Amino acid sequence: MSEILHAWAVAPAAVGACCLAADRARVRPPEVAASVLMLLAMLDAAVFGVVATVWWTVLLLIGAVALAVRRRPRQRRTPRVPALMTVHTTLGMVVMGALQLGMVSHTSPSSHAHGLALAPVLVGVAAAYVALSLETMRRMPTRLDRAQIGAMAASVVLMAAATV
């Protein structure tokens, strides 16, 4: 069942990437690259399995840091991308990476429990991210931004359900 949920989580991620790429009013290559990276990581982990999930997680974390550095507030220029959108995207990359690791440890035949179970922690993190997503959607002025954020939140919900 978790494999099916993981595969279904790719669909909202693809919708979110398309919404971001379709926003011609504000071309945002760093955010599009982050969205494509998340989509590739999810697609590979759900369907192909070419790259180990831990390496996708490393790439997602590097991408999150790079996006945060690229979109840091500058003193003299006002960024075209709202800071809340950058925070949402970078946290989304971190949450997706953690959820992918959680799904691997959940489905691994050699996994056995020692100490704290990871699934409840990941579900809590996903719930906090969804709450942030709802607040971010409320504050975004354009429909494409709200659709992209909602698609990312839906993808996180499906991935969190796959970890349980």
C-alpha positions in Angstrom: 0.0 0.0 0.0 2.8 2.4 0.8 4.3 2.0 -2.7 0.9 3.0 -4.2 0.7 6.1 -2.0 4.2 7.0 -2.9 3.5 6.7 -6.6 0.3 8.8 -6.2 2.3 11.5 -4.4 4.2 12.1 -7.6 1.0 13.4 -9.3 0.6 16.5 -7.1 4.3 17.2 -7.2 4.0 17.2 -11.0 1.1 19.6 -10.8 3.0 21.9 -8.5 6.0 21.9 -10.8 3.7 22.7 -13.8 2.0 25.6 -11.9 5.4 27.0 -11.0 6.7 26.8 -14.5 3.5 28.2 -16.0 3.8 31.5 -14.0 5.1 33.6 -16.8 4.6 36.8 -14.8 7.5 35.9 -12.5 10.1 33.6 -14.0 11.7 31.8 -11.0 14.4 29.4 -12.2 15.7 28.5 -8.7 12.2 27.5 -7.6 11.6 25.6 -10.8 14.9 23.8 -10.4 13.9 22.9 -6.8 10.5 21.7 -7.9 12.0 19.5 -10.7 14.6 18.1 -8.2 11.8 17.1 -5.8 9.8 15.6 -8.7 12.8 13.6 -10.0 13.6 12.3 -6.5 10.0 11.2 -5.9 9.6 9.7 -9.3 12.9 7.7 -9.0 12.1 6.5 -5.5 8.5 5.5 -6.4 9.0 3.9 -9.8 12.6 3.4 -11.0 14.9 3.2 -8.0 18.0 4.1 -10.0 19.5 6.4 -7.3 19.6 5.4 -3.7 17.1 7.3 -1.6 19.7 8.5 0.8 21.5 10.3 -2.1 18.2 11.9 -3.2 17.8 13.1 0.3 21.4 14.6 0.3 20.6 16.3 -3.0 17.3 17.7 -1.6 19.1 19.1 1.4 21.8 20.7 -0.7 19.1 22.1 -3.0 17.2 23.5 0.0 20.4 25.2 1.3 21.2 26.5 -2.1 17.7 27.9 -2.6 17.8 29.6 0.8 21.2 31.2 0.1 20.1 32.3 -3.4 16.9 33.9 -2.2 18.2 35.4 1.0 17.0 39.0 1.5 19.3 41.6 0.0 19.7 45.0 1.4 19.0 47.1 -1.6 16.8 45.0 -3.8 13.4 43.7 -3.1 13.1 40.0 -4.1 10.5 39.2 -6.7 9.6 36.0 -4.7 7.9 36.4 -1.4 10.1 35.2 1.5 7.3 33.0 2.8 7.3 31.2 -0.6 11.1 30.6 -0.3 10.7 29.3 3.3 7.9 27.0 2.2 9.9 25.6 -0.7 13.1 25.0 1.2 11.2 23.4 4.1 9.3 21.3 1.6 12.6 19.9 0.2 13.7 19.0 3.7 10.4 17.3 4.6 10.3 15.4 1.4 13.8 14.1 1.9 13.0 13.0 5.5 9.8 11.3 4.3 11.7 9.5 1.6 14.1 8.2 4.2 11.2 7.2 6.4 9.6 5.3 3.6 12.8 3.3 2.9 13.3 2.4 6.6 9.6 1.5 6.8 9.6 -0.9 3.8 13.1 -2.4 4.3 12.9 -6.1 5.1 15.9 -5.8 7.4 14.4 -3.0 9.4 13.8 -3.6 13.1 12.9 -1.2 15.8 15.4 0.1 18.3 14.2 3.1 20.3 11.9 5.8 19.0 9.8 4.9 15.9 10.4 7.3 13.1 6.9 7.2 11.5 5.1 9.2 14.2 7.8 11.9 14.2 7.6 12.2 10.4 3.8 12.4 10.5 4.1 15.2 13.0 6.6 17.0 10.8 4.3 16.5 7.8 1.3 17.9 9.8 3.3 21.0 10.8 4.3 21.4 7.1 0.7 21.1 6.0 -0.4 23.7 8.6 2.4 26.1 7.2 1.2 25.3 3.7 -2.4 26.3 4.6 -1.2 29.6 6.1 1.1 30.2 3.1 -1.8 29.6 0.7 -4.0 32.1 2.5 -1.3 34.8 2.1 -0.4 34.2 -1.6 -2.1 36.6 -4.0 -2.0 34.5 -7.2 -3.9 31.3 -7.9 -0.8 29.6 -9.4 1.1 30.2 -6.2 -1.7 28.8 -4.1 -2.1 25.8 -6.5 1.7 25.1 -6.3 1.7 25.2 -2.5 -1.4 23.1 -2.2 0.0 20.5 -4.6 3.2 20.3 -2.5 1.1 19.9 0.7 -1.0 17.2 -0.9 2.2 15.4 -2.0 3.6 15.6 1.6 0.3 14.2 3.0 0.4 11.2 0.6 4.1 10.5 1.4 3.4 10.8 5.2 0.5 8.3 4.8 2.9 6.0 3.1 5.3 6.0 6.1 2.6 4.8 8.5 
